[in-house]
Structures are given as structure tokens and as C-alpha cells.
Amino acid sequence: MGATGFESGKTYLNYIDGQWVAASTGKTEASINPARRREVVGYVQKSGPEDLSRAVAAAKAAQKAWRKLSGPARGEYLYKAADMMERRFEEIAETLTREMGKTFAEAKGETARGVAILRYYAGEGLRKVGHVIPSSDSGGLMFTTRVPLGVVGVITPWNFPVAIPVWKIAPALVYGNTVVFKPAQEAAVTAAKVIECLADAGIPAGVVNMVTGSGSVIGEAIVDHPDVQGITFTGSNQVGKRIAQKAVARGAKYQLEMGGKNPVIVLNDADLDQAVEATVSGAYRTAGQKCTATSRVFVQEGVYEAFKEKLLARTKQIQIGDGMNADTWMGPCASEQQLAKTLQYVEKGIAEGASLIYGGRRLEGAEFGDGFFVEPAIFENVTREMTIAREEIFGPVVALVRVKTLEEALELANDTEYGLSASIFTKDIGSMLAFIQDIEAGLVRINAESAGVELQAPFGGMKMSSSHSREQGEAAIEFFTAIKTVFVKG
């Protein structure tokens, strides 16, 4: 047991109908530390369809009583869960770092965000849920209210194992739904600690359920289950498309947040130090494993060489290592698969004619040999048809592109199937307004990095980055409820 309360090697159970239970399969699998792969962070259940069916049945049974609670009463449970998470703050953050690899500072920031999200949505229990509408009948009253979907399936990735589950589960609950949660298996220990906070807050049995297991078994079972009325998913485009097709076929509501190929534009009048720092942070924090990570940087030719030299110098300063070390700035890739994928993209970039001007090697030796570490990579001479300019890498790889004008930069930035986030660095208000107007992205940032959105603001993308829905802030009510129009005549 560490100073924070973290305990390695423990077995974590499913949470179904208010009880912690083993999977019916009798199988578990190890979740390992990507910085020290011989360290088992914990063992998680490798569940089967029977376990998922039990969880859905529990959620369905609990939903009638849960939806009848007032919004403020449901919010009280979220306030209590936030208090529980705050008490276990360092333990949860350390678990996150050991299981996923991001630095302890980043993990603490994410855990603090989880606490804040719980409190934000607890407050949403007091907000309005409808409008009075003038009726053509002077003797009638017409208004709208909102009602929960019912049972919601929550399927989340490994890169933000506290924040993403919380920003889905908290609004689902406060608006009267019950939840069946399937976290990514690579981060299921952290997810279990999040659910422990809700359980310790006294949330009624069946209102929140967690079943761990593979996406092909548990994820598919959630999507196919006739009693799951809504599915909220963050992950790959390939899986998201399949979820959409299946949900449409059986009439379930779905919400998808998927990939990004996020551009940064740097104009001649930009503050280059600011632009470089934001590019480095956006591209390399969390080892580039963010859907909003900076991937392509379009730099106007007047400052291209100066920007490149500053970017190289700053990138070379990055301290890479175990996220629990205080001086580490960038941790490992989250898994051997992610490391291999990043290295394959680097090789592809070289093979297709791009110039690798820094990094892109696997880091080995005494400090790195036991983990999935890679140097941040910078390419130049990248053309729009190259794989590294088109596909989401989800690793610390940046493609530099020299452009003559803002118009050229916008045209190239928009030449992608994705449209999640985008940034520009300029002092010119006209350029800012043109960028805001013409960039095809759901999150637009001026003189700030491409990654990151505040919890009270809507989040989502254009084109293939999402299902054109939005998460977080007040926008969450749009997915997790349905409008009911009421007409009353005396």
C-alpha cells in the first residue's frame, strides 16, 4: 500500500445491482503499467454476455424509482460522489498514472476535473427542463418537459479514464437515466475506483452498473441489447460507425465522439514562443493520445524556419519517463499496441517521402527498457496525400507544412474527413474572424492549443469526428433526455 492508498495487484470486480461481483466466466486479465510492464496494476474481470444481461436487467428495474426522484435529489448523490472522489484524489490519480501512463500532474488535473464535473451536473438537477409555449387555444396551457431515455450504455476509451466516464455518467444520472458502463479494459482499474465513489455515495442499487470485458463481447452486447435505449460512445471511427448502424436498426439513440486530425495554423504575425509552447503541449501531452491532439501544423512561410527551430529546441527539452517521476513531462504510450502503431506511422511517413527531422525512435535502455516509450517525432515536407497527413496517429507525431497564405492554410486544414478541434496563432482580428468562419471544426481556439475544452462548454466535432451531437455543459441534456410536449385544458 503506497502513501496515496494505491495498492497494486488487487482483483477488481464488476458492479451490478449494488454488489461487487465476479464475472460469470471466472476469467480475469491483468492491467499493466505501461512504464513498467512487469508491474500489474490490478486484475479486472473478463466478463461475458450473461454478466451484461444481468447489469441491464438491474438498470431497467432501478430506472422507474430513479426517474421519479426530483432532479435536486438525484443531484445530491453526485455531490456526495464528488466528495468521495475528492477524499481519494491522490489515490485515484496515482492509479490513473500507473495504469494509463500520463504524468502524475496530468492525472491529478484529470481527477480534479472529474470532481468538478460531478458537482457541475449535481447543480444541473436544479435547472429548468422545459418551456411554456403560447397556445392558439386561449383556454389551454402548453409546455414542454424533458424525460429520461431509460437505460443508457456508456462505452469509454482508455486515454481519459476518469474525465470521459464522469462527463457521460453524471448527466445521464442527473437527468433520470440508469447506466450500464463498459470502460476500456486497459483502464478498468481506474474506472472501478470512479464507480466506487458513486457506490460509496449511496446511489441506489441498479442505478449504476459496471461490467468489464472486451469490446467485441461486452460493447457489442450493450449496443445490441433491446433494453438499452441510449448509447454514448467515445473511441475509434471504425467502432463508432458500427454502433451507429446497429443503433439505427433497432431505434436506439446514439452519441459518438471519435477521431481528429487537428490542425494548428501559425501566421507571420504570431507570437512564436506562444505558438511553439501550445503546439508542444497540444501534440505531446499524454504522449499525443488525445482526440484533440495537435497533428498538423501549417506555418506561414515568413516564420516557417524560425518556428521550426524553436519547435525543435523545445521538443528536445522534453523529459520522458515514468509518469510518477516528478521531472517527467511526457510518459509512455499507453500500451505495446499504441507504441507499435506510432512507430508504424513514423516508418510510413519516411517511406512516403516525408522528412523526419527529429525523434520517432523507441526509447530503450535502463530507464526505458521496461516500458512503451517513444521520442516525440517531427516531420516536414509533408504533402496532403501522405498517410501521416490524413490518418489519426494517436501518438506524439507532428507534421509541419509550409504555406503562403491563410487561405491556403485553411484549405489544407479542412482537407480531412475529421473536424474536431483547430487552433490559429495570429494578432490580426481579421485573420481570427476568417478562421472562426471557415475552419471546419467543432472546437475552435485562438492563440491556444488545440487540446482541451472547459467542462461547462459543449464539446464535439464536425464531419467524421462525431455524430453531430455535443457533450458536456448544458448541451448534455439534448442527448440524455427526450422532449415531451404537454397540452392542458381545464
N, C-alpha and C positions, 0 to 999 in steps of 0.2 A: 504494500500500500504506500503510494507516494504522498508527499506533503499536501497535494491538492485533493486527495481522495481517489485518484486514479488507481485502478487495480487491473493489471494485465492478466490475460489467460482465463478470465472468467467466462462461463457459458451464459448467454443471454437468450431468453425465451420469447415466444410470441405473446402478444397481449390480446386476449379475446374474451369478451363479455366480462371485463373487470378482473380477469385472472391471468397470471403469467403461466403459460403452459408450453410444454414441449411439442414439437411438430409430430404429427401422426406417423410420419415416415421414420422417425427415430434417427434421422440424419442431421448432422451439423457440419459447418465448414468454418475454417479459420479465416479471420480477418487479420491481415498482417500490416506491419508498419512499413511503408514504402521507403523510409530512410534506413531501416534496419530490418530487412525482410525475414530474419530469423526470429524476430520478436512477434509473438502472437498477441495482438491487442485484445482479442476475445473470440469466442466461438459463437456463431449465430445459427439459427435454425434453417435447415434446407427443407422448406415446407412443401406440401402437395396440395392438390385441388380441394381435398377434404377439409384442410385447415382453412382455406379461403372461404369455402361454403359456410363453415361454422361462424366465421367472422361476419360475413354478410348477413346471415340469419340473426346474429346478435345485434347488429346495427339496425336492421329492419325492425326488430322487436322493440328496440330502445327509442326509435325515432318518434313514435306517437307522443310519448310523455315529454321528450326533449323539446319538440316543437311547440308544445303547449306552455312551456316556461316563458316568462317575459324575456325580452331582449336584455334588460338590465340583469336579470337573474342568471342568464347564460353568461353574460359578461363577467359576473363575479367569479366564475370558475377560471376564466382566463386571467383575471387579476391575481388569483391565488397561484396559478401555474407560473405566472411571471415572477412572483415572489420566490417560488421554489427554484426556478432556474437561476435567479439572482443569487440565492444561497449557495448553489452548486456551480457557480460561474466558472471558477478556475478548473474544477474537475472536468466539466463538460468541454471547456476549451482545450485542455490537455488531451483529452480523448480524441477530439477532432484532429489536432495536430498529429498525434501518433497514428491515427487511422488513415487520414487522408493526405497528410504531408505538408500542408501550408504552415507558415510560421506561426508561432505561438501568439505573436502580436495580431496577426490576421485572424486567428481563431478566436481570440478574445473579442476582437471587434465584431466578428460574426455572431458570437454568443450574446454580446450586448445588444446587437440588432434583434436577435430572437426575443429577448426580454421586452424590447421596445415595441416590437410588432404585436406581441401578446397584449400589452397594455393599450396600444392603439385600437385594436379590434374589440377589446373589452369595452372601451368607450363607445364604439360603434353600436353597441347594444342600446344606447340611449338616443340614437339618431332617428330621423324620420324614415319611414319605409313606404311612403305614398304621397299622393297629391289629391286635392279636391278639384274636380273638373266641372265647369259650368254645364248644366243640363238644359236641353231645349224644353224640358218639362219643368215649369216653374214650381210644381209641387213635389219634385223629386230631388234627391241628393245623389250625386255620382262622385265616386272617388276610386283611387287605386290603392292597393296594398301589395305587399310582396310576401310570397310564401316560399318555404324551402323546397329544394328539389327532392329531398328524401335521403337516400344513402348515396354518398359521394366516394368514389375511389380516388385516392391520392397516390400518384406514382412519381417518385422523385429521383434525381441523379445523385452522384457521389460528391460533386465538387463544392456544394454548399449544404452540408448535411444537417445544419441547424436552421439557417435562414429560409431555405426554399420550403421544407416541410411546414415550418411555422407560418409562412405567409400564405400557404394554402389551407392548412388545417384550422387556423384561428378564425378566418372569415367564414369558412364552411360551418363551424360550430356556432358562432355568434348569430348567424342567420337561420339557425334551426335545423341544420342537416346533421346526420351522423356520419362517421368516417370509417373507411377501411383503408389503411395506409400500408403501401409497399415501398420501403426505401430501397435504394441501391444496395446490393449485398456488400459492396466494398466499404460502405459507410454505415452499416446496420448497427454497430455498437453505439455510435454516436446517436443514431436515430432512437435506439432503445432508451437512452438517457433523456432525450426530449420527451418521449412518451411517459417515462417515469415521473416527470414533473407534472404532467396532466393527471396521471393516476394519483399522485400524492396530493394533488389539489382537491381530490374527492369527486372527480367527474363521474357521473352515474355509469354503472356497468353497461357496456354495449355502445356507449356514445362514441368512444374512440377505440379502434382496434388496430393492431399492427401485426402483419404477417410477413415474415422474411422468406426469401427464396428467389429463384431465378425469374427473370422477366418472361422467359418463354413459358413458364408454368404459372406463376402467381400473377404476373402482369396480364397475361392473356386471359386468365380466369376472371380477373376483375373486369376487363373490357367485355368479356362475353356474358357475364352474369346478368340475367334478366332483372334482378332486384337492385342493380346499381344504376341509379338514374342519371348520374353525372360522373364524368371522368376528367380530372385535371392532371396534366402530364407535363413534365419538363425533361427533355432528353433529345435524342437524335431525330433527324428528319425522317429517316427510314422507319423507325418505330412509330413516330407521330403520324405518318401517313396511314399506316396500318390501323392505328387506333381510330383515326377519323373514319375510315371506310367501315370498320366494324360498328362503330357507334351510330353512324348514319343508318346502317342496315337494320338496326333494332330500335332506332328512335331515341337513343340516349344523347344527352347534351355533353359536349366535349370542349375542352380548352387545352390548347397546345402551345407551349413555348419551346422553340427548337434552336436551330443554329444561327450563327452570324459570321460574317466576313467583314469585320468592321473597319471602316476607313478613317484615317486622320488626314486632314489637309493642312499643310503649312505654307502660308503665303509669305511673300517677300518682306512684309511689314511685321511679321510675327515677332514676339519675344522668344527668341530661340532657346534660351535656358528654360523658360516655362514650357515650351513645346517639347523639348527633349525630356524633361522630367516627367511630363504627363505621358509621353509615348512609352518611356521605360516602365512606368508604373502600370499603364494600361496593357502593355504587351507581356510583361514578365511577372507581375504579381501572381501568386497562386500558380506559378510555372505556366502561365498562359492558358490555364484551364478554366476559362470563363466564357460564357456565350457572348459577353460584351467585350472580350479582349481585343486590343488593337492588333490588326493583322496586316493591313496595307497602309503605307504612309506615302501620300502624294505631296511632293515638295516642289515648290516653285523654283525655277532654275537659278534665280538670283541669289538664293540662300542654300541651294542644294548641298554644295560642298561643305559649307560651314556647319549646316545641320548634321550632315553625315559624320563629320569629325567629332562634333560634340556628342552625338549619339554613341559612336564607337568608344569614346573616352568614358562616358557614363556607364555603358554596358560592361566595360572591362572592370569597373569598380564593384560590381555586384558580388556580394558574398553568398556563396551557395553552400548548403549543408543541411544538417538535421534541423527541422523547424523548431525544436526545443532549445537549440543553442541561441543565446541572446544576440549574437552578432550575425546570425543568418538573415539574409534579405530574401532569398528565394530557396524554397525547399525542393524536394524531388517531384518527378511525375508521380501521379497517384498509384500507378500500377506498372507492372512489366509490360502489359499490353499498351498502355499510353506511351511509355518510353519508346517501344518498338515503332509505334505509329509515328511519333515525332521524328525519329531517325529515318524512317522510310520517306517522309516528306522532304527532309533535307537532301537525301540521295536523289529523289525525284527532281528537286529544284536544280541540282547540279547537272543531272542527266539531260534536262531540257534546256540548258544553256544559261541559266541564271548564274550570277557571280556571288559565291559565298564569301563575304568579306570578313566575317567573324563567327566563331563558335560552331555550334551544331554537332559537337562531339559528345559521346557518352563519357562521363567523368568516372574514373576508376582510381584505385589506389587505397591507401589505408583509411582515408576519411570517407571515401565514396563507394568503395568496392562492394559494400553490402546493401546498397540502395539503388534507386532508379533515377540517377541524377544525369542531367544533360546541360550543356552550356547553352545559354541564350544564343540564337542564331540571327544574323542579319544578312539578307540578300539584297543585291542591286542588279540593275539590268534585267528587271523582271517585266515581262510583257503580259498583256491581259489574257492571252490564251493558255498561259502556263498553269499547271496544276496548283502550284503554291499561291497563285493569284485568284484561284476560283474555288477551291475546296476549303472547308473549315479544318484547320490543323489541330486545334485544341492543345497547343503546346507553345513554348516560348520562341516563336519564329516570326520575324518581321520582314516584309518585302518593301523595299524602297523604290519609288518610281519618280523620275524627274518629269515635271510638267511645265508648260509655258504659261498657262493662264488658269484662272479659277474655273472657267467654262470647261476646259479640258479635264481638270481635276474632277469636277462634278460628273462629267460624262463617264470617266473611268471608274469613279467611286460607285456609281449607280449600275455599272455593268456587272451585276451579280444577281443570283437568284435570292440572295438574302437581303434583309433590310431591318436589322435590329438596332444598332447604335452607330453614331458617327460624330466626329468632332472636327472643328476647324480652329486654327490659330491665326488671328489677324487683329489689327487695331481698327480696321475700317468698317464702319457701320453698314455701308452698302454691301460689302462682301458678306458680312454676317447675315444680313437680311436675305441676300440671294441664296446663301447656303440653307438657311431655315426654310425658304420657299421650295428649293429644288432638290434637296437631298431626300432620297427615298429610304427613310429610317423612322422607326417609332420613337427613338430616343435621340435627341439632338442636343449636343453640348458645345458651347462656345468657350474657347480658351480653357478647356478642362478635358481630362482624359475620357476616352470612350467608355470605360468600365465604370459602373456604379449608378445607382438611382436611389433617391430617398424613399423611405418606406411609405410615406403619405402621398406619393405621386404614382399615377398609373404607369405600368411597365408592360411593354410588349412590342412586337415588331411588325413590319410590313412584309409583303411577298411571302417567301417560304420560311420566314423566321417565326411565324406564329399562325394561329387560326383566326387572326384579326380580332382577337379578344384581348383584354387587358387585365393584368393582375395588380394587386396592391392598391393602397389608398381607397378612396370611395368607389373606384371602379370595380372592386371585387364583388360588390353586391349584384352587379349585372350578370355574372356567371352563376353565383351560388343561390340565386332566387329566381322565381318566375313572377311576372306581374299578374295580379288578379284585379279585374275591373268590376266594381260593385255599383249597382243602382238600387236605391232605396226609395220607395214611395209609400207615404202614410195611408 
